[in-house]
């Protein structure tokens, strides 16, 4: 069984859900994907998180 990426904070935007970062197509078709396809999407979500979620340390003061 593959982990489901939904975080129960559905906030659709024009490109992806702001909660799980999946596209509308990925959300709609999730149950039809193979395990391999789901794993690939989960890998892609990690990249999206790094790209779209700001690094909390970026705002810290440098000594």
N, C-alpha and C positions, 0 to 999 in steps of 0.2 A: 504494500500500500504506500502511496506517495502522499507526503504532507500537503495539505491544502493551504494555499497562500493567503486566503481571506483572513483579514484581521478585524472583521465586523465594524469597520469604519468606512463604509462605502460613501465615497464622494466622487462621483463621476466628473471628469473634466473632458475637454475635447480630445485629449490624447490617451489618458489612462486614469484609472481610479487613483485618487490621492491617498487612499488607505493602503492598498496592496500593490499599487503600481502596475497592475495588469491592464492590458487594453480591453476594450469591450468585447472583442472577438475572443481573447483568451479567457475572459470570464464566462462568456456564453458557451464556449466549446470545451471547457475544462474537463467535463465528465466524458467527453469522447476521445480525448488524447490518450496515446499510449504512455506507458511509464517513461519511456525514453523521451518523448515529447514534453512530458511534465517536468522531468529532471532538467531538460534544456531551458525551459521557461523559468524554473526556479533559479538556475544559474544566471540567466539574463536579469532576473529581478534583483539579484545581489549587485550586479553592475548598475542597474537603474538606481538602486538605493544610494550607491556611492556617488552617482552623478547628480541626483536630484535632492538628496537630503543633505543639508549643510553639515559640515564637520563642526561639532560643538567646540572643538579646541581652536578653531580658526579665529574665534573672537577673544580668546584669552590673551592677557597681556604677556608680552615677552620680556623676560628680565635681562 
